[in-house]
Amino acid sequence: MSDERGWTELSAGDRFAGYRIERRLGRGGMGILYLAVEPGLERRVALKLILPEAATDPVFSRRFAEESRIAASIEHPNVVPIYAAGEEGGVPYIAMRYVAGSDLGRRLEHEGRLDPELAAELTAQIGNGLDAIHLAGLIHRDVKPANVLLSGGEGSEHAYITDFGVARNVATESGLTKTGRFVGTLDYVAPEQIAGDRVDARADVYALGCLLFKLLTGEVPFPRDAEAARLYAHLNDPPPPPSQQVPVVPPALDAVVARAMAKRPGDRYPSAGDLGRAAVAALSGAAVALPERTVATGAAATVEAETAAAELEPTVESGVEATADSGDEMAAEGEAAATRAADTRRLGREVAAERSGHGSRRALIAGGLAAFVGAAVVAVVLASGGGGKSGGVAETEVRTTPTQTQPTTAKEATRTEAEKLTKAELIAAGDEICADSQETYVGYRNDPRFENSESEPDASYSQLLVNISTEAVREFNELVPPTKLSKEYRAYVAAQEEVKRWDQEALEAAEEGNATAYLRAREDRDFTAAQRTELAEAVGFELCSGSKR
């Protein structure tokens, strides 16, 4: 039956699109969520019915189908999988994995705030999940505690980002529906959403910064009685330092929150994952292994990504003949950028066309991963006076050096230009290292002794993987790239070192018999390895990037 707003209200035992309803889980601004059983498979799912008024919009119907397909393709340990999406009786619906447990909002209601270490860890998990969503070309638009599901016990919490509503993305621009209703949560909304400007993945970075503040303090950044006052604060007031409200919060996290909540999107972390890694690093005192860069594509891509791609594409399209020394390198980079951008540009152009009537907003043409060419290298310098739970003081300084690459090894610093490898020599040597590593790894994976070692703690298997990644890092650090590829190469090596770190964490978890920590380390390792593949492509590697088998 339907209520006065047109919502479809279902009861236990009712069937919708073949799903058998067990009970209602909740109700939000864009739909009602039910616990249901999927026909045939008899598995429990979270079934979300979308506001019926959205289905009458032809733009919504077209893009709902397309973006549902994109959302269903996202596979990441910190994203709730979407199983199916469609329409039944004029009501759009989405079927997702049902995660038993609570959400982050309820956790905060019970505990008030979280320990800084747990807050940073959960922020990193959520950030990685948002990166996967942005990589697929979607924007969440409503990052908040209630949209983060938690599983696992104390000390082994696993976060899942959910409700990255396809309906929200395709039914709204900025944050307003056609009826003038704001979609999002005012306590976590980015300034550009409020102003009706162009929104990209960095709106979710801002919201994640607000969420981190909430986890650390138990309060939202701008607690105001009136909605207008909250909106004004997001637009104009500087983010308050969390350590001033809760003294046990290390001051190092103040800088992380301040940058995440910068008013201008370009002043924020380029990706949600960068924010999460910065939060963890601010507590540990360790350097962030992965370089900062946007991962967003399609409708989530940034204007900077568009610009970077546009600067490279003419090399390919104009057909200008390059010299043997430098032109081949430029043409190869341009061709790679054009290929990466082509996969996401079509949807971006559709969004741009739909936005063209909104005042003076800039049209969006997705640039994809080519933004890495112009990404800033960020160094985080931490000076800790004790750190950890003892409440020691740590000061954080963030330096961006977009045009300068610092050598990361003494060997590179002392090499002359004549001693550095050419691009061809670097690619040949790097691909040989990858070939050896992959051959050794495949040999272990095919060994019957390690049949279940990816999913069950196995110290022997983990030690072998640590040996592989350690040797690969050592060999890659021995190579000295040409100056033009130094930044891209060092980013790739940093990712190799991050993979090694996850392998080491998996080994430690296996030795302790901690299955949850082991699986998390294996998942993080696999996700970082995927990012490493993208960085390998930027260098020009073939075997390392998977472009040649």
C-alpha positions as CSV (number, residue, x, y, z in Angstrom):
1,M,0.0,0.0,0.0
2,S,1.1,3.7,-0.4
3,D,0.9,6.5,2.1
4,E,0.1,10.1,1.5
5,R,3.5,10.8,0.0
6,G,3.4,7.9,-2.4
7,W,5.8,5.7,-0.5
8,T,5.2,2.0,-0.9
9,E,4.7,0.5,2.6
10,L,5.4,-3.2,2.8
11,S,4.8,-5.6,5.7
12,A,6.4,-8.9,6.7
13,G,5.5,-11.6,4.1
14,D,4.8,-9.2,1.3
15,R,6.6,-9.7,-2.0
16,F,8.2,-7.0,-4.1
17,A,10.1,-7.7,-7.4
18,G,10.2,-11.4,-6.2
19,Y,11.9,-10.5,-2.8
20,R,10.1,-11.6,0.3
21,I,9.9,-8.9,2.9
22,E,10.9,-9.7,6.5
23,R,10.8,-6.3,8.2
24,R,11.5,-2.6,7.7
25,L,15.0,-1.5,8.6
26,G,14.6,2.3,8.3
27,R,13.4,5.2,6.3
28,G,15.3,8.2,4.9
29,G,15.0,11.1,2.5
30,M,15.3,9.1,-0.7
31,G,13.6,5.8,0.2
32,I,12.6,3.0,2.6
33,L,14.9,0.2,3.5
34,Y,13.7,-3.4,4.1
35,L,15.3,-6.6,5.1
36,A,14.2,-9.1,2.5
37,V,15.0,-12.6,1.2
38,E,16.2,-13.0,-2.4
39,P,14.3,-15.6,-4.4
40,G,16.2,-18.7,-5.5
41,L,19.4,-18.0,-3.5
42,E,17.5,-17.6,-0.2
43,R,20.0,-15.0,1.0
44,R,19.0,-11.9,3.0
45,V,19.4,-8.6,1.3
46,A,18.8,-5.0,2.2
47,L,16.1,-3.8,-0.3
48,K,15.8,-0.1,-0.8
49,L,12.7,1.4,-2.5
50,I,13.3,4.8,-4.0
51,L,11.0,7.8,-3.8
52,P,8.4,7.3,-6.5
53,E,8.5,10.9,-7.7
54,A,12.0,10.3,-9.1
55,A,10.8,7.6,-11.5
56,T,8.7,10.1,-13.5
57,D,11.8,12.0,-14.6
58,P,13.0,10.6,-18.0
59,V,16.6,11.7,-17.2
60,F,16.4,9.8,-13.9
61,S,15.2,6.6,-15.6
62,R,18.0,6.6,-18.2
63,R,20.8,7.4,-15.8
64,F,19.4,5.2,-13.0
65,A,19.8,2.2,-15.2
66,E,23.3,3.1,-16.3
67,E,24.6,4.2,-12.9
68,S,23.0,1.1,-11.2
69,R,25.1,-1.0,-13.5
70,I,28.2,1.0,-12.6
71,A,27.5,0.7,-8.9
72,A,26.9,-3.0,-9.1
73,S,30.4,-3.4,-10.7
74,I,32.2,-2.0,-7.6
75,E,33.9,-4.6,-5.6
76,H,35.7,-3.4,-2.6
77,P,35.9,-4.7,1.0
78,N,34.7,-1.3,2.4
79,V,31.7,-0.8,0.0
80,V,28.4,-2.6,0.5
81,P,27.9,-4.6,-2.8
82,I,24.8,-3.9,-4.9
83,Y,23.3,-7.1,-6.2
84,A,20.5,-5.8,-8.4
85,A,18.5,-2.7,-9.3
86,G,15.4,-2.2,-11.3
87,E,11.8,-1.0,-11.2
88,E,8.6,-2.7,-10.0
89,G,5.2,-1.1,-10.5
90,G,6.8,2.3,-11.1
91,V,8.9,2.1,-8.0
92,P,12.7,2.0,-8.5
93,Y,14.6,-0.3,-6.1
94,I,18.1,-1.4,-5.2
95,A,19.0,-4.7,-3.6
96,M,22.2,-4.7,-1.5
97,R,24.1,-7.0,0.8
98,Y,22.6,-7.1,4.3
99,V,25.3,-6.3,6.9
100,A,24.4,-7.6,10.3
101,G,25.5,-5.3,13.0
102,S,25.1,-1.6,13.8
103,D,26.0,1.6,12.0
104,L,28.6,4.3,13.0
105,G,25.8,6.7,14.0
106,R,24.4,4.3,16.7
107,R,27.9,3.5,17.9
108,L,28.5,7.2,18.5
109,E,25.2,7.5,20.3
110,H,26.3,4.9,22.8
111,E,30.0,5.9,23.2
112,G,29.9,9.7,22.5
113,R,33.2,9.7,20.6
114,L,35.8,7.2,19.6
115,D,39.5,6.6,20.6
116,P,41.6,8.6,18.1
117,E,43.3,5.5,16.8
118,L,40.0,3.8,16.0
119,A,38.7,7.0,14.5
120,A,41.6,7.3,12.2
121,E,41.4,3.6,11.3
122,L,37.7,3.8,10.4
123,T,38.3,7.0,8.5
124,A,41.0,5.2,6.4
125,Q,38.6,2.3,5.7
126,I,35.8,4.7,4.7
127,G,38.2,6.7,2.6
128,N,39.3,3.6,0.7
129,G,35.7,2.7,0.0
130,L,34.9,6.2,-1.2
131,D,37.9,6.0,-3.6
132,A,36.4,2.8,-5.1
133,I,33.1,4.6,-5.6
134,H,34.8,7.7,-7.1
135,L,37.0,5.5,-9.4
136,A,33.7,4.1,-10.8
137,G,32.5,7.7,-11.6
138,L,30.0,8.1,-8.8
139,I,29.7,10.6,-6.0
140,H,28.2,9.6,-2.6
141,R,26.9,13.1,-1.6
142,D,25.7,12.0,1.8
143,V,28.7,10.7,3.8
144,K,27.7,10.6,7.5
145,P,27.9,8.1,10.4
146,A,24.5,6.6,9.7
147,N,25.7,5.5,6.2
148,V,28.7,3.6,7.6
149,L,27.9,0.0,8.7
150,L,30.1,-1.8,11.2
151,S,30.8,-5.4,11.6
152,G,33.3,-7.3,13.7
153,G,33.9,-7.1,17.5
154,E,35.8,-4.5,19.5
155,G,39.3,-4.1,18.2
156,S,38.5,-5.6,14.8
157,E,35.8,-3.2,13.5
158,H,35.2,-3.3,9.7
159,A,33.5,-0.4,8.0
160,Y,31.3,-0.5,5.0
161,I,30.2,2.6,3.2
162,T,26.6,2.3,2.1
163,D,23.8,4.3,0.5
164,F,26.0,5.9,-2.1
165,G,22.6,6.3,-3.6
166,V,22.5,6.0,-7.3
167,A,19.1,7.7,-7.0
168,R,20.7,10.6,-5.2
169,N,23.4,11.0,-7.9
170,V,21.1,11.0,-10.9
171,A,18.0,12.8,-9.4
172,T,19.8,15.8,-8.2
173,E,22.4,18.5,-9.0
174,S,24.4,20.0,-6.2
175,G,22.1,18.9,-3.5
176,L,18.6,20.0,-4.4
177,T,15.8,18.0,-6.0
178,K,13.5,19.5,-8.5
179,T,11.0,20.1,-5.8
180,G,13.6,22.2,-3.8
181,R,14.2,19.5,-1.2
182,F,17.9,19.3,-0.1
183,V,19.5,15.9,-0.4
184,G,22.2,15.3,2.0
185,T,22.9,16.0,5.7
186,L,23.5,19.6,6.6
187,D,26.1,18.8,9.2
188,Y,28.4,17.2,6.6
189,V,27.6,19.1,3.4
190,A,30.4,20.7,1.4
191,P,30.3,24.5,0.6
192,E,30.0,23.9,-3.1
193,Q,26.9,21.7,-2.6
194,I,25.3,24.5,-0.6
195,A,26.2,27.1,-3.2
196,G,24.9,25.0,-6.1
197,D,28.3,24.9,-7.7
198,R,29.8,22.0,-9.5
199,V,30.2,19.0,-7.3
200,D,32.9,16.3,-7.7
201,A,34.6,13.6,-5.5
202,R,36.1,16.3,-3.2
203,A,32.6,17.0,-1.8
204,D,32.8,13.6,-0.2
205,V,36.3,14.4,1.0
206,Y,34.8,17.4,2.9
207,A,32.1,15.3,4.4
208,L,34.6,12.6,5.4
209,G,36.6,15.4,7.2
210,C,33.4,16.4,9.0
211,L,32.8,12.7,9.9
212,L,36.4,12.4,11.3
213,F,35.7,15.5,13.5
214,K,32.6,13.8,14.8
215,L,34.4,10.6,15.6
216,L,37.1,12.4,17.5
217,T,34.9,14.8,19.5
218,G,31.4,13.4,19.5
219,E,30.1,16.6,18.0
220,V,29.6,17.9,14.5
221,P,32.0,20.7,13.4
222,F,29.3,23.4,13.3
223,P,26.6,22.7,15.9
224,R,24.0,25.4,15.2
225,D,20.4,25.6,16.2
226,A,19.1,26.9,12.9
227,E,19.7,25.3,9.6
228,A,20.6,28.6,8.0
229,A,23.3,29.1,10.6
230,R,24.7,25.7,9.9
231,L,24.8,26.4,6.1
232,Y,26.5,29.8,6.8
233,A,29.1,28.1,8.9
234,H,30.0,25.6,6.2
235,L,30.4,28.4,3.8
236,N,32.3,30.9,5.9
237,D,33.6,29.6,9.3
238,P,37.0,27.9,9.6
239,P,36.8,24.3,10.8
240,P,37.4,24.1,14.6
241,P,40.4,22.1,15.8
242,P,39.2,18.9,17.4
243,S,42.0,19.0,20.0
244,Q,40.6,22.2,21.4
245,Q,37.3,20.4,22.2
246,V,38.8,17.1,23.3
247,P,42.4,17.6,24.8
248,V,43.3,13.9,24.3
249,V,43.0,14.2,20.6
250,P,46.6,14.7,19.2
251,P,47.0,18.1,17.6
252,A,48.5,16.4,14.6
253,L,44.9,15.6,13.6
254,D,43.9,19.2,13.7
255,A,45.8,19.8,10.4
256,V,44.2,16.8,8.8
257,V,40.7,18.0,9.6
258,A,41.5,21.5,8.6
259,R,42.7,20.5,5.2
260,A,39.9,18.0,4.6
261,M,37.3,20.7,5.4
262,A,39.0,23.5,3.3
263,K,36.4,25.8,1.7
264,R,37.9,25.5,-1.8
265,P,37.9,21.9,-3.2
266,G,41.4,22.4,-4.6
267,D,42.8,23.0,-1.1
268,R,41.5,19.6,0.2
269,Y,43.0,16.2,-0.1
270,P,42.6,15.1,-3.7
271,S,41.1,11.8,-2.7
272,A,39.2,10.3,0.3
273,G,41.9,7.7,0.6
274,D,44.6,10.4,0.9
275,L,42.6,11.8,3.8
276,G,42.4,8.4,5.6
277,R,46.0,7.7,5.1
278,A,47.0,11.1,6.4
279,A,44.9,10.6,9.6
280,V,46.6,7.3,10.3
281,A,50.0,8.7,9.6
282,A,49.4,11.7,11.8
283,L,49.0,9.3,14.8
284,S,51.8,6.9,14.0
285,G,54.4,9.4,12.9
286,A,55.1,7.3,9.8
287,A,55.3,8.9,6.3
288,V,52.4,8.3,4.0
289,A,53.6,5.7,1.5
290,L,51.3,6.4,-1.4
291,P,51.5,9.7,-3.2
292,E,48.5,12.0,-3.3
293,R,46.4,11.9,-6.5
294,T,42.8,12.0,-7.6
295,V,41.4,8.6,-8.5
296,A,37.9,9.9,-9.5
297,T,36.7,9.4,-13.1
298,G,33.5,10.2,-15.0
299,A,31.0,12.4,-13.3
300,A,33.1,12.3,-10.1
301,A,36.3,13.6,-11.8
302,T,37.7,17.0,-11.0
303,V,38.3,20.0,-13.2
304,E,42.0,19.5,-12.6
305,A,41.8,16.0,-14.1
306,E,40.1,17.4,-17.1
307,T,42.9,20.0,-17.6
308,A,45.7,17.5,-17.2
309,A,44.1,15.2,-19.8
310,A,43.6,18.1,-22.2
311,E,47.2,19.1,-22.0
312,L,48.3,15.7,-23.1
313,E,45.8,14.8,-25.7
314,P,46.9,17.1,-28.5
315,T,50.2,15.1,-28.8
316,V,48.1,12.2,-30.1
317,E,45.4,14.0,-32.0
318,S,47.5,16.5,-33.9
319,G,49.7,13.8,-35.4
320,V,52.8,15.8,-34.8
321,E,56.0,13.8,-35.3
322,A,58.2,13.6,-32.2
323,T,61.9,13.3,-32.0
324,A,63.5,10.1,-31.0
325,D,64.8,11.4,-27.7
326,S,61.8,13.1,-26.2
327,G,58.9,13.0,-28.6
328,D,58.3,9.3,-28.2
329,E,58.0,9.7,-24.5
330,M,55.5,12.6,-24.9
331,A,53.5,10.7,-27.5
332,A,53.3,7.6,-25.3
333,E,52.2,9.6,-22.3
334,G,49.6,11.4,-24.4
335,E,48.3,8.2,-25.9
336,A,48.0,6.6,-22.5
337,A,46.2,9.6,-21.1
338,A,43.8,9.7,-24.0
339,T,43.0,6.0,-23.6
340,R,42.3,6.4,-19.9
341,A,40.1,9.5,-20.4
342,A,38.1,7.9,-23.2
343,D,36.5,5.4,-20.9
344,T,35.0,8.0,-18.7
345,R,34.4,11.0,-20.9
346,R,31.1,10.0,-22.4
347,L,29.2,10.0,-19.1
348,G,31.0,13.1,-18.0
349,R,29.8,14.9,-21.1
350,E,26.2,13.9,-20.5
351,V,26.4,15.3,-17.0
352,A,28.0,18.5,-18.3
353,A,25.1,18.9,-20.8
354,E,22.6,18.5,-18.1
355,R,24.4,21.1,-16.0
356,S,24.9,23.6,-18.8
357,G,21.7,25.6,-17.8
358,H,22.7,26.1,-14.2
359,G,24.1,29.7,-14.3
360,S,27.8,30.0,-14.9
361,R,28.8,26.6,-13.7
362,R,31.8,25.1,-15.6
363,A,31.0,22.2,-17.9
364,L,32.4,18.8,-16.8
365,I,34.6,16.7,-19.1
366,A,36.0,13.8,-17.2
367,G,39.8,13.4,-17.2
368,G,40.2,10.2,-15.3
369,L,43.5,9.0,-14.0
370,A,45.6,11.4,-16.2
371,A,45.3,13.8,-13.2
372,F,48.3,12.0,-11.8
373,V,50.6,13.8,-14.2
374,G,49.9,17.1,-12.4
375,A,49.3,15.7,-8.8
376,A,51.1,17.3,-5.9
377,V,53.7,15.4,-3.9
378,V,52.9,15.9,-0.2
379,A,55.4,15.4,2.6
380,V,54.1,15.1,6.1
381,V,56.6,15.8,8.8
382,L,55.6,14.7,12.2
383,A,57.5,15.5,15.4
384,S,56.0,13.5,18.3
385,G,56.4,14.2,21.9
386,G,55.2,10.8,23.0
387,G,52.3,10.0,20.7
388,G,49.9,7.1,20.8
389,K,47.4,6.9,23.7
390,S,49.6,8.7,26.1
391,G,48.5,12.0,24.6
392,G,51.9,13.2,23.3
393,V,52.0,16.3,21.2
394,A,52.6,16.0,17.5
395,E,52.9,18.9,15.1
396,T,52.1,18.3,11.4
397,E,53.5,20.3,8.5
398,V,52.1,19.7,5.0
399,R,54.2,20.8,2.1
400,T,53.0,20.6,-1.5
401,T,55.6,20.6,-4.3
402,P,53.8,20.1,-7.5
403,T,56.7,20.8,-9.8
404,Q,59.6,19.4,-8.0
405,T,60.5,15.8,-7.3
406,Q,62.8,15.1,-4.4
407,P,65.1,12.1,-4.7
408,T,64.0,9.4,-2.3
409,T,67.3,7.5,-2.1
410,A,70.9,8.6,-1.6
411,K,71.9,6.6,-4.7
412,E,69.6,8.7,-6.9
413,A,70.8,11.9,-5.4
414,T,74.4,11.1,-6.2
415,R,73.9,9.7,-9.7
416,T,74.8,11.9,-12.7
417,E,72.5,12.2,-15.7
418,A,74.8,9.8,-17.6
419,E,74.3,7.1,-15.0
420,K,70.5,7.3,-15.0
421,L,68.6,4.8,-17.0
422,T,66.7,5.7,-20.2
423,K,63.0,5.2,-20.3
424,A,63.4,2.0,-22.4
425,E,66.0,0.6,-20.0
426,L,63.8,1.4,-16.9
427,I,60.8,-0.3,-18.4
428,A,62.8,-3.4,-19.4
429,A,64.4,-3.7,-16.0
430,G,61.1,-3.0,-14.1
431,D,59.1,-5.5,-16.2
432,E,61.8,-8.1,-15.5
433,I,61.4,-7.6,-11.8
434,C,57.6,-7.9,-12.1
435,A,57.9,-11.0,-14.2
436,D,60.1,-12.7,-11.6
437,S,57.8,-11.6,-8.7
438,Q,54.7,-12.8,-10.5
439,E,56.2,-16.1,-11.5
440,T,57.2,-16.8,-7.9
441,Y,53.8,-15.7,-6.5
442,V,51.9,-17.9,-9.0
443,G,54.0,-20.8,-8.0
444,Y,53.0,-20.4,-4.4
445,R,49.4,-19.9,-5.2
446,N,49.3,-23.1,-7.2
447,D,51.0,-25.0,-4.4
448,P,48.3,-27.3,-2.8
449,R,49.8,-26.5,0.6
450,F,48.6,-22.9,0.3
451,E,45.1,-23.6,-1.2
452,N,43.3,-21.7,1.5
453,S,46.1,-19.3,2.6
454,E,44.4,-16.2,1.0
455,S,41.4,-16.5,3.3
456,E,42.9,-18.3,6.4
457,P,45.8,-17.1,8.5
458,D,49.0,-18.9,7.3
459,A,52.3,-17.7,8.6
460,S,54.4,-19.7,6.2
461,Y,52.6,-18.4,3.2
462,S,52.7,-14.9,4.5
463,Q,56.4,-15.1,5.1
464,L,56.9,-16.1,1.5
465,L,54.9,-13.1,0.2
466,V,56.9,-10.8,2.5
467,N,60.0,-12.2,0.9
468,I,58.7,-11.5,-2.6
469,S,57.6,-7.9,-1.9
470,T,60.8,-7.2,0.1
471,E,63.0,-8.3,-2.8
472,A,60.9,-6.4,-5.3
473,V,61.2,-3.2,-3.3
474,R,65.0,-3.7,-3.0
475,E,65.4,-4.2,-6.7
476,F,63.2,-1.3,-7.7
477,N,65.1,1.0,-5.4
478,E,68.3,0.0,-7.1
479,L,67.0,1.4,-10.4
480,V,67.5,5.1,-11.1
481,P,64.8,6.6,-13.5
482,P,65.3,9.3,-16.0
483,T,64.6,12.8,-14.6
484,K,61.3,13.1,-16.6
485,L,59.9,9.9,-15.0
486,S,61.3,10.4,-11.5
487,K,58.0,11.5,-9.9
488,E,55.9,8.8,-11.6
489,Y,58.6,6.1,-10.8
490,R,58.9,7.1,-7.1
491,A,55.1,7.0,-6.8
492,Y,55.2,3.5,-8.1
493,V,58.0,2.4,-5.8
494,A,56.1,3.9,-2.8
495,A,53.1,1.7,-3.7
496,Q,55.4,-1.3,-3.8
497,E,56.6,-0.4,-0.3
498,E,53.0,-0.1,0.8
499,V,52.2,-3.6,-0.5
500,K,55.2,-4.8,1.4
501,R,53.8,-3.2,4.6
502,W,50.5,-4.9,4.1
503,D,52.3,-8.3,3.6
504,Q,54.1,-7.7,6.8
505,E,50.9,-6.9,8.7
506,A,49.3,-10.1,7.3
507,L,52.3,-12.0,8.6
508,E,52.0,-10.5,12.0
509,A,48.3,-11.2,12.1
510,A,48.9,-14.8,11.0
511,E,51.5,-15.4,13.7
512,E,49.0,-14.1,16.3
513,G,46.2,-16.2,14.8
514,N,44.0,-13.1,14.3
515,A,41.8,-14.0,11.4
516,T,40.0,-10.7,11.1
517,A,43.2,-8.7,11.0
518,Y,44.7,-11.1,8.5
519,L,41.8,-10.8,6.1
520,R,41.8,-7.0,6.4
521,A,45.5,-6.9,5.7
522,R,45.1,-9.2,2.6
523,E,42.2,-7.0,1.4
524,D,44.2,-3.8,1.9
525,R,47.1,-5.4,0.1
526,D,45.0,-6.3,-2.9
527,F,43.5,-2.9,-3.1
528,T,47.0,-1.2,-2.9
529,A,48.2,-3.6,-5.5
530,A,45.5,-2.4,-7.9
531,Q,46.5,1.1,-7.3
532,R,50.1,0.1,-7.9
533,T,49.0,-1.2,-11.3
534,E,47.7,2.2,-12.3
535,L,50.9,3.8,-11.2
536,A,52.9,1.3,-13.3
537,E,50.9,2.4,-16.3
538,A,51.9,6.0,-15.7
539,V,55.6,5.0,-15.8
540,G,55.1,3.0,-19.0
541,F,55.6,-0.5,-17.6
542,E,53.9,-3.3,-19.6
543,L,54.1,-6.4,-17.5
544,C,53.9,-4.5,-14.2
545,S,50.7,-2.7,-15.4
546,G,49.1,-5.8,-16.9
547,S,49.0,-4.3,-20.4
548,K,51.2,-7.1,-21.7
549,R,51.0,-10.7,-20.5
